[in-house]
Amino acid sequence: MSVRYINLVILLFLAHTGTAQQFVGLTTNTYSAVQQIPYNPAWVNNAANGTELGLFAVSILAGNNGYNFSKDGGELRKDRTENKKHLWQNVDVLGPSISFTVKQKHNFGIYTRMRELARMGNIPFKIFNVIGIEDISKIPFMTDLDLDKSGVSIHTFGEVGVSYGKVLRNDEYHILKGGATVKYIMAFGAASVYLDDFSLVLQTEDTIASIRGTINTQYAHNVNSYFTAPGVYPFTVMDRAGKGGLGLDLGMQYEYHPDGTPNYETPYKYSIAVSLTDIGSALYYADSGSGAYNLVGTTRNLNAIERRKQEDIGQYLNRAVADSILIRKNAVQKFRMGLPTALRINTDWVANNNFNIAINTVLNLKGNGGDIYRPAYVNYLNVTPSYGNRRYSVSMPCTFYGKQTLTLGAAFRYGPFYIGSSSLISNILPKTIKNADFYMGLMLKFKKDKFII
């Protein structure tokens, strides 16, 4: 029996892992801010100087601090740094969006959006080092392998947001703007595995001496297709597994204009924006295996915890209960998957007409409860210098993620089109890759009855 099935002991039915941010290093001062309204509703006030129309935008990012992907061999190699391991993935797609002004003081925005967030985290190095080992001599037999407050989650959902913003103060030098977004959440699919006080002791390569702990599983029915039909993506817009819910974003922005005048629009010298995003949750109907379990296995063959071909999650868990590996404490009929609530702070300093430096940070505000491993963003700090004008701009984002990862990227905008990556430069020279991302979009600006390019 291969020890690769230790993976199943540790995470039971982990199969889709990965989370992260969106549009990292994309600045807001040079052209259109409609693509940034989902991240701070105060930017809807940018519509005061011209209607903005977003045609599309997409951002894809994945990263980890546990594996390196070899460019030469196309293999995954373990990072042997002895720290807790995390993986994250994020897909963010903005559909049609628009911002406009009513009666010259009320600013509105409407946008559509599709997101998927996934993450696995808090895996101690001792456990991580055992996963996938084929060399028996390196396996720590009769040694406790512990997990505490570790897990994996995935959440796929859409949203339609309506934003309202207003200039709260304007003396031409100091401008304070506020905004709020109410959004309807369309719940497509969600799953969570949360392990607490888990301990595994291996006796041989084929048997376990003991296994104990608590595991909470909550998942929608459409997760099963990922296990019973490999290669079939579990969540689709044609198969909504939840009722949905409501979300709320709040934001403020301050600008300082040293040359302020009531006669014409002046550029700001610096800007500070703060927002609290993704307050809320979505309701899902749980599949039959969802609930809380105690792990109680002793002196078991690893075959007992191997998922059989075409066996869905509920069948797998029921067999584990029948084999006295799991004791079911309670069942779950429905559950709420929280949105990735975050605090976002953005500053922008304009050195001259062509050069500015933006500093952006995202702080995750979602902890993990005793029953669910919540989707969340990884914390990061980003510094992005940009050079350009109304027609074009070139940026170089430098980002430090909270899981010991530093990336350097590049972004380019020409008129309404932009394309970029926060990790492009840092991934060119190294032979291995830990993180990769890409974003692009097309946003139009109309000002004083004409299209601006």
N, C-alpha and C positions, 0 to 999 in steps of 0.2 A: 504493500500500500504506500503510495507516494506521500511524502509530507506536504505536498502542495495543498492537501485538504485541511491543513492547519488554517488556511485562509477562511474556510467555511466555519471552523470552530470559533475563530475570533470575531468575525462579522456576520455569521450565519448566512445571510443571503445577499451580501454586498455584491453588486454587479455594475452599477453605474456610479462612478465617482467623479469627483473632480471638485471653485467658484471664483468670482472676482468682481472687478469694477467695470466701468463702461466709459468709453471715449476719453481715456486718460490722457491728459495733455492737450485736449482740444480747448482752445481759449474762446472767449465770448465777446471780446471787445472790437474785433476787426470787421465783422460782417453782420451775421444774423444770430440772434439768440433763441430762436424758436426751438431749436434742437436741444436747448438746455433747460427749457421750462420744466421737464419732468424731474430735474435735479435741484432746481430752485425756482419756485413759482414767481418770485419777485422779478425774474428776467422777462416776464410777460410785459412789463412796462416798457420794454424796448420797442413795442409796437406803437408807442406814442409818436415816434418819428418816422413811421412807415409800416404798412402792413407786411407781415412776413408769412411765407408759405413754405412748409416743409414737404418735399415730395417723398423722400425716404432717407433713412439712416440705419446703419447696422454696425454693431460692435460685437466682436467675438474674442474672448480671452480665456486662457487656461494656464494654470501654473501649479507648482508644488515645491516643497522643500525636501522631498524624499527621494526623487528619481532624477537622473540626468538622461536625456535622450541623445544617443550618439548619432552624429550626422553620417559618419563613415559606415558603421555597421547597421544602423537602423535599430539599435537595441536600447532597452531601458536598463540603466545601471543604477544601483542604489547609492544614495548619498550616505556616507558612513559617519557624518557628523552626529554626535550623540545628543540630539535634542528631539523634542516631540515633533511628529511629522503631520503635515497637513497637505491636502490637495484641494484645489478650487477651480471652478469653471463658471463662466457666465456668458449668456447669449442675450443680446438686447437689440430688438428691432423696432424702430420707430416708423410707423406708417404715416399716412397723410396727416398734416398738422397745420394749424393756422393761428395767427395772433393778429388782433385788430383793436382799434380804439372806437369807443362810442362817446359822443358829445365831448370829445377832446380831453376827457379826464378819467374815463372808465376803460381799462385795458382788459381784454379777454383773450383767452387762448383755448383751443380745443385740439387734442392730440389723441392718436391711437398708438398702441404699443403692445409688443409681445416679448415676454421674458422667460428665461430659464436660469435658475440658480442651482448649483449643486456643490456640495462640499463634503469632505471627510476630514476628521481632525482629532487632535489630542491623542495620537497614537504614540506611546512611549517607544524609545529606540529599541529596547529589549524585545518587544513584541514585533516591531517593524522588521528587525533584523532576522527574525525567524521566518517571516512570510516568504515562501518560494524557495527555501533552502533545499537543495538536493544532496548536499554533502552531509552525510549522517554524523561525521565527526564534529561538525560545527553546531549541532543541535544541543541546546542546554536541557538534557534529560533531568527529571526529578528536581526541577527548579521552577519556582513560581513565575509565571508570565502574567503580569497584571495590567488591567485596563480600568480607568476610572473616569467617568463622565466623558466617554468617547462615543463617536457615532458617525453616521452618514445620513445625508438628506438630499432630496431633490424636489424642486417645486417649479412647475411650468404653468404660467398664467398669462392672460392678456388683460389689458386695461384700456378704458376710455376716460380721459381726464378733461375736466373743465376748470380752467384757471381764471382767477380774477386778481387784478393788481391795480394799485393806485399810488400816485406820488403823495407821500404823507407830509413832506416838507420840501420847500424849494425857495431858497433866497438867492438863487443863481450861483452861489458859491458852494453851499452844502445842500445836497439832494438826498433825501431818504425815501426809499421805495419799499412797499410791502406787497405780499401776494400770498394767495392760498389756492390749493387745488383740491377738489373733491373728485374722486375717481371710482368708477365701478370696476370691480375685479372679476374677471371671468376665469373660473377655476377649472383648469384642464386636468391636472394630475399632480399628485404629491406622494412622497414616501419618506419615512424616517425610521432609522434604527438607532436606539440609544442604549448604551451599555454602561452599567454602574457597578462598581465593586466586583469586577470580573477577574477571575483567576483561573489559569490553566496550568496543569502540570503534566508534561509528557513523560510516559514511561519508556516507550520504545518508538521507533519510527512509525509503527502501526497502531499503537494503543496510547490512550491517555490514562494517567493515574487518577486524576480528578479534574472536575470542572465545576465552577460555581459562579454565582453572580445573579444580577437582575438584568433583564432585557425588555425593553419596550419597543414594540413594532406598531406603526400606524401607517397604513398605505391604502391607496385607492385601487379599485379593481383593475385598472388598465396597466398597472405595473406588471401584472402576471405575464403579459405578452412578451416582455423582455426576457423572461426566463424560459418560457415554453416555446418561443419561436426566435432563436438567436438571429440577430441582424434586423429584427423588426423593432422600430422605434416605439417606445411605450406610450408616449403622449401625443395625441394628434388633435387638431382643432375639430375633428369630426366626432370626437369621443370625450366629451366633457364629463368628468367624474365628480364634480362638486357643484354647489349651488352658487358660489361666488360670494361677494361681500363688498364692503366699502373701504376706501383708503383715503388718507389725508396727508397733504404736504403743506408746510408752512415755510415762508422765506422772507428775508429782509436784505436790502442792499443799500449801502451808503456810498456816495460819490463826492469827491472834493474837486471843484472846478476853480483853479486859481485865477482864471480870466473870465469869471462869470459875468454875463451881461444879459439883460432881457431882450436884446435886439436880435440875437441869433444864437444858434446852438454852438456850445463850446465843448471841447473834449475834456474828460476828467484827467486829473493827475494821478489819482489812485482811487481804487474801489475796494470795498470790503463787503462780502456777501456771506450770509449765514442761513442755513436751512435745516429743517428737520423733515426728513422724507420717509415715506412708506410706513405711516402709522395705520395699523389695521391688520386684517387677516381674511382668509377665505375658508369657507366651510366645505368639508369633504365627507362623503359617505365611505366608511371604512369597509374594506374587504374582510372576509371571514376570519382570517388569521390574525387580525389586528388585536393587540392587547398586551398585557404585562405577564411576563413569565419569570420563573426562577429556574436557573440552571443547576442541575443536581447530579450530573453524570459522574460515575466512578468506575474505574477499570473498564473502559470501553474501547472497542475497536474503532479506528477512525472511519471505517466503512459506515458506521451508524450515523455519522453526521454528514455524509455525502449526499447531496441532492441528486435524486435519480432523474434520468432523462424524461422530459415532458412533465415533470412534477412541478406544479405551481407552488407559490409560497404557502398558501393555506394547507395544501396537502403535505408539504414538507414539515410544517410546524405541527400538524396533527400527528404525523408519524413519530416526530420527536417526543410528543406527549405520550403516545402509546408505548414508546420504548423507554419511558421513565427518564429521559434526558431532560425534558422540560416539565415543569408543573405550571399550569395556567392559573394565574391569580385572578384575572378579570378579562372581560372582553370589551372591545370598543366598537360601537356602531357608527359613530361619526366623530370627526375631530376637526380642529381648526389649525391651519398652517399659517403662522404669522408672516407678514411681509418683512423684508430685510430693513428694519428701521435703522436709520443712520443719521449722524450729525455731519454736515458738510460745511466746510469753511473755505472760501475762495477769496484771494486777494490779487489785485492787479496793479502794478506800478508802471506808468507810462514815462519812460526816460525821455523820449522825443517823439516826433511825428511818425517815426518808422520802427521804433524799438520799444518793447515792453517785456516785463517779467511777471509771470503769474505764479502764485504759490497756492496749491490746492491740497486739501486733506479730507479724508473720509474716516470717520470713527464709527465702528459698529456698536450699536446700542442693544443688540439682542443677545441675551444670555441663553443658556440651555436649561430647560426645566427638567423635572424628574421623569417626564414621559415623552419628550420629543427633542430631537436634535434639530434646531431651527436653521433654516437657510439664512445666511448672513453674508455681508461683504467682509473681505479681509481689510484691515486698516492699512492706509497708505498715506505717504507724504510725497507730493509731486511739485517739482520746480520746472517751469517751462518758459524759457526765453523765446521770443518771437521777433522776427524782422519782416516788415512788409508794409503794405498800404491797403487802400480799399479794394484794389484790384487783385492783389495776391498777398500771401504771407508764407513764411517758412518757420517752423518751430522745431525745437529739440527738447522733448520732455525727458526729465530725469526723475525716476520714481523709486522710492524705497518702500517696499511692502513689509507689513508687520511680521512676516514669517521669514525674516533674514534673507530677503531677496532684493537686489538692486538692478534696475534696468535703465537703459538709455535708448531713446527712440527718435523718430522724426515724423513730422506731419507737414503737409503742403496743402494750401488752398489757392484756387484760382477762381475768382468770381464766386459763383454759387456752389461750386463743387469742392469738396475736401476729401483727403485721404491721409491715413497715418497709422502709426503703430508706436506704442510706448516702449517696445522692446526690439525694434528693428536693428539698431546699431549694435546693441549689446549681444545680439545673436549672430552677427556676421562672422566675427573672427573666432570665437570659441568653437571647439570641436563637439561640445555638448550643449543642449538646450534644456532649461528648466521651465521657462515661461515663454509664451508667445501670444500675441494679440494683433488685431487688425480692426480698423474702422474706416468707414467712408459714408458720405452722405451728399445730398443735393438739396440746398436750401435757397429760396428766392427772396429777394427784398424789393419792395415797391415803395418809393418815396416821392411825395409831391407829384403824384399822377404819372410817374415814369419808373421804369424798371432800372434798378441800379446794378451795374456789373463792373 
